[in-house]
Amino acid sequence: MRSIASPRSRLRKNAHAYVDSKDQRIVGEAIKLFGESPIIWRTGSGNHAMAFRYNGEACKVRAVPELNIGVLGSGLAVAPPSMGSTGRYEFLRGGLADLDRLPIARSIKVEQPKAQGESSDKIRKGERNNALFRYALEQAHYVDDLDALIDVVRTRNMDCEPPLLDIEVVSIATSVSRYQEESRNFGGRGRALVVSNADYQRLRKEGGAGAALLYCDLRSQHWGRDFVLAKAMAASMRWGVPRWRAARDALVELGFIQWVHPGGKGPHDPPIFRWA
């Protein structure tokens, strides 16, 4: 079970199987795979989790993808009686008093230490923000809510040398959660939307929310090539032309895109841009 910051429940040095389903039959399949646990809880949105004693497991959000079952080892996890963004977590079996009698999950692969000279999964200084942001984009599809996403990113932050401050981790997870809620997260599904947290924060601060949204929309559709950026796009985004033009001009002024061809007067000669 991964632990939680006060005032929520604090559960350390354990592992848990996370069942991304409200279906009790999937919980039954998880029990067949990992064994019985004295602790089962329901998450804020109605999904499930089972607790086991930590035995070297890594964080693997899609350990059994066909059943939407993940394994979260060490680090942090949201558990009862926490109040998440979608509802309160509650125990369905057992409680905090049962932590001392947790079994080891029988089917979770134990991580073996790397041999000397073998490549490391550590994230070096200078790569930490972007690496955690991309990781959060990938994992946001599978976690229950913002609290769970923060916990997953905190666990990955342990691989940073040195780890980022917790306030930075929370900021990254919150930004990605906003992407997910607005259906703008393309990371981890097909071609990844590569937008660094630093770029996103700069766009929000200096260009406004419209510039940040237009940038993400363009990134999801265009990569490594010139592209058309005409005012007809405003209608597809359900924006007025003035809002769309202000967002476009902000991207130019901030150096994210640049003009290639200004375009003519007719629809057959549109403006063309490229990534700066």
C-alpha positions in Angstrom: 0.0 0.0 0.0 1.5 3.3 -0.7 1.1 6.0 1.9 -0.9 9.2 2.1 0.0 12.6 3.5 -1.9 13.8 6.6 -4.7 14.3 7.3 -5.5 11.3 5.1 -4.6 7.8 6.0 -0.9 7.0 6.2 0.1 3.5 5.0 3.8 2.8 4.4 6.0 0.1 3.0 3.2 -2.0 1.5 2.0 -2.7 -2.0 -1.5 -2.8 -3.4 -3.3 -4.1 -6.4 -5.4 -1.3 -7.9 -8.6 -2.5 -9.8 -9.7 0.1 -12.2 -13.3 -1.2 -12.3 -16.5 -1.0 -10.3 -17.2 -4.6 -11.2 -17.0 -6.9 -8.2 -16.2 -9.8 -10.6 -12.9 -8.1 -11.6 -12.1 -7.9 -7.8 -12.6 -11.7 -7.7 -10.1 -12.1 -10.6 -7.6 -10.0 -8.7 -8.0 -12.2 -5.7 -7.3 -15.3 -7.9 -4.1 -13.6 -9.2 -2.7 -12.1 -6.0 -4.3 -14.1 -3.2 -6.6 -13.0 -0.4 -6.0 -9.7 1.5 -7.6 -8.7 4.8 -8.0 -5.2 3.4 -10.1 -4.1 0.4 -11.3 -0.6 -0.1 -13.5 1.3 -2.6 -12.1 4.5 -4.1 -13.9 7.8 -4.4 -15.2 7.0 -7.9 -16.2 3.4 -7.0 -13.1 1.4 -8.1 -11.3 -1.0 -5.8 -7.9 -1.7 -4.2 -6.4 -4.6 -2.2 -3.5 -4.2 0.2 -0.5 -6.5 0.5 2.9 -6.5 2.4 5.6 -4.8 0.3 8.0 -7.2 -1.3 10.0 -5.1 -3.7 7.2 -4.4 -6.2 7.5 -1.5 -8.6 4.7 0.8 -9.6 3.0 -0.7 -12.6 -0.3 0.9 -13.4 -1.2 -1.7 -16.1 0.2 -4.9 -14.6 -2.8 -6.9 -16.0 -4.1 -4.6 -18.8 -6.8 -6.9 -20.0 -8.5 -6.6 -16.5 -7.5 -3.0 -15.8 -5.5 -4.1 -12.7 -2.4 -2.3 -11.6 0.2 -2.9 -9.0 1.5 0.1 -6.9 4.5 -0.7 -4.8 6.1 1.6 -2.2 5.6 5.3 -2.4 2.1 6.8 -1.7 -1.5 5.7 -2.2 -4.9 7.2 -1.4 -6.9 5.0 1.0 -9.8 5.4 3.5 -10.9 7.6 5.1 -9.6 10.0 2.5 -11.9 12.3 0.7 -10.9 12.4 -3.0 -12.0 14.8 -5.7 -14.9 12.4 -6.7 -16.0 11.1 -3.3 -14.9 9.5 0.0 -12.8 6.3 0.1 -14.2 3.5 2.3 -13.1 0.1 3.5 -15.1 -2.9 2.2 -13.0 -5.4 4.2 -10.7 -4.8 7.2 -9.2 -1.5 8.2 -6.0 0.1 9.4 -5.7 -2.3 12.3 -5.1 -5.1 9.8 -1.9 -3.6 8.4 0.3 -5.8 10.6 -1.1 -9.0 9.2 -0.9 -8.3 5.5 0.3 -11.2 3.3 2.7 -11.0 0.4 0.9 -11.1 -2.9 1.8 -14.4 -4.5 1.8 -13.3 -8.2 3.5 -9.9 -8.2 7.0 -10.1 -9.7 9.7 -9.0 -7.4 12.1 -6.4 -8.9 15.6 -7.6 -8.9 18.5 -5.2 -8.2 20.4 -4.1 -11.3 23.8 -5.5 -11.8 26.8 -3.1 -11.6 27.2 -1.3 -14.9 23.6 -2.0 -16.0 21.5 0.9 -17.2 19.6 2.8 -14.5 16.1 4.1 -14.6 17.2 7.2 -12.7 16.2 10.6 -14.0 19.0 13.2 -14.0 18.8 16.8 -13.0 17.8 18.9 -16.0 15.4 16.1 -17.3 13.2 15.8 -14.2 10.3 18.2 -15.0 9.8 17.0 -18.6 10.2 13.3 -17.7 7.7 13.5 -14.9 5.3 15.6 -17.0 5.4 13.0 -19.8 5.0 10.2 -17.3 2.0 11.9 -15.7 0.4 12.3 -19.2 0.8 8.5 -19.7 -0.6 7.5 -16.3 -3.5 10.0 -16.1 -5.6 7.7 -18.3 -5.5 5.0 -15.7 -5.7 6.6 -12.3 -8.9 7.4 -10.4 -8.6 11.1 -9.6 -6.1 13.9 -9.0 -5.1 12.5 -5.6 -4.1 9.2 -7.2 -2.2 10.9 -10.0 -0.2 12.9 -7.5 0.7 9.7 -5.6 1.8 8.0 -8.9 4.0 11.0 -9.8 5.4 11.2 -6.3 6.5 7.5 -6.6 8.2 8.2 -10.0 9.8 11.3 -8.4 11.8 8.9 -6.2 13.8 7.9 -9.3 14.9 11.5 -9.8 18.4 12.5 -8.7 17.7 14.5 -6.7 13.9 14.4 -6.4 11.9 17.5 -7.2 10.3 19.4 -4.3 6.8 18.1 -3.5 5.2 21.4 -4.5 6.6 20.9 -8.0 5.3 17.3 -8.2 1.8 18.5 -7.2 2.0 21.3 -9.8 2.9 18.8 -12.6 0.1 16.4 -11.6 -2.5 19.2 -11.3 -1.6 20.5 -14.8 -1.9 17.1 -16.3 -5.2 16.4 -14.5 -6.5 19.6 -16.1 -5.5 18.2 -19.5 -7.3 14.9 -18.7 -10.5 16.6 -17.6 -10.6 18.7 -20.7 -9.9 15.7 -23.0 -6.6 17.3 -24.2 -4.3 14.5 -22.9 -2.9 12.6 -25.9 0.1 11.2 -24.0 0.3 7.4 -23.9 -2.4 6.8 -26.5 -1.0 6.6 -30.0 1.3 9.5 -30.7 2.2 11.3 -27.5 1.4 15.0 -27.0 4.8 16.4 -26.0 4.3 19.6 -24.1 6.7 20.4 -21.3 5.3 21.6 -18.0 7.6 24.7 -18.3 6.1 25.6 -21.7 2.6 25.1 -20.5 3.0 27.3 -17.5 4.7 30.0 -19.6 1.8 29.9 -22.1 -0.8 30.1 -19.3 1.0 33.0 -17.7 2.1 35.1 -20.7 -0.2 34.1 -23.4 -3.4 33.2 -21.5 -5.5 30.1 -21.4 -6.5 30.4 -25.1 -2.9 30.3 -26.3 -2.2 27.2 -24.1 -5.3 25.5 -25.5 -4.5 26.3 -29.1 -0.9 25.2 -28.6 -2.0 21.8 -27.3 -4.6 21.4 -30.1 -1.9 22.1 -32.7 0.6 19.8 -31.0 -2.0 17.0 -31.1 -2.4 17.3 -34.9 1.0 18.5 -36.3 4.5 17.4 -35.6 7.7 18.1 -37.5 6.0 19.6 -40.5 4.5 22.9 -41.8 0.8 23.4 -41.2 -2.2 25.6 -42.1 -3.5 27.9 -39.5 -6.6 29.7 -40.8 -9.4 31.5 -39.0 -11.8 28.7 -40.0 -10.2 26.8 -37.1 -12.0 29.2 -34.7 -15.3 27.7 -35.6 -14.1 24.1 -35.1 -12.9 25.1 -31.6 -16.2 27.0 -31.0 -14.3 30.2 -30.5 -14.9 33.7 -31.9 -12.3 34.9 -34.5 -10.9 37.6 -32.2 -10.2 35.0 -29.4 -8.6 32.6 -31.9 -6.5 35.4 -33.5 -5.3 36.6 -30.1 -4.2 33.0 -29.2 -2.4 32.6 -32.6 -0.6 35.9 -32.2 0.5 35.1 -28.7 2.0 31.8 -30.0 3.9 33.8 -32.6 5.0 36.5 -30.2 6.2 34.0 -27.6 8.2 32.2 -30.2 6.3 28.9 -30.3 5.3 29.1 -34.0 6.4 31.2 -36.9 5.0 32.4 -40.2 6.1 30.5 -43.4 3.5 32.0 -45.8 1.2 34.9 -44.9 -1.6 33.6 -47.2 -3.6 35.3 -49.9 -7.1 36.7 -49.9 -9.0 33.5 -51.0 -9.6 30.2 -49.2 -7.2 28.4 -51.6 -4.2 30.3 -50.4 -4.2 29.9 -46.5 -1.6 31.1 -44.0 1.1 28.5 -43.3 3.1 28.1 -40.1 5.8 25.9 -38.7 7.1 25.1 -35.2 9.7 27.7 -34.2 
